[in-house]
Structures are given as C-alpha cells and as structure tokens.
Amino acid sequence: MAEQKLKINALDNGPYLVKGAVVVVDAEGNRFPSDRQTIALCRCGASTTKPFCDGTHSKIGFRAAERAVREEEEQD
C-alpha cells in the first residue's frame, strides 16, 4: 500500500492541519507518533495538549500573522 502524500494546511487563526503519515519530534527529541490520518498542530502556543491543538485558540482570540507571500516566478 502506497503512503499518502503529506499535506499541511494553515487554518485562518487556527492550527496547522497535517494530513498523511507523520511523526512529530520536539526540540528535545521526544516523539509524538499518531495513528490518525489528520492531526492538528497548535499555532497559538496556549494548548494544554501541545504540540497538538485543543481548541484554545478560539477561546483566547488568537489571530495569526499575515499570510505567507508567494515568491514571484522568475521571468525569462
């Protein structure tokens, strides 16, 4: 069975939704494997289940930084 391609979506003022086989590793090398097809990673920093989202962003009024800016394609 082929592995699903990994996809990450940044939700407006919410978590990163990660779809596909992934293992999260923190700065100390602790592994957070998941058997779910989709996981939500905290962006607000206030989750009690970090690195995973617990919905706290909606309670504290988290507002994400500006959207990412696409690089302009090089002109010939």
JOGILIN-V11754 format. One line per field, one symbol per residue. ss: DSSP state (a for helix, b for strand, c for the rest). psi: psi as a letter, one per 40 degrees, with the letter a starting at -180 (. if undefined). burial: b if it has 16 or more other ideal C-beta (glycine too) atoms within 10 Angstrom, else e. A space follows every 10 residues. Layout:
ss: ???
psi: ???
burial: ???
This chain:
ss: ccccccbbbb cccccbbbbc ccbbbccccc bbbccccbbb bccccccccc cbcccaaaaa cccccccccc cccccc
psi: hiiihhhhhh ihfaihhhhi hihhhadeeh hgiieidhih hhedeeiefi eiheedddde fhhiiiiihi hiihi.
burial: eeeeeeeeee eeebbeebee ebeeeeeeee eeeeeeeebb bbbbeebeee bbbeebbeee ebeeeeeeee eeeeee
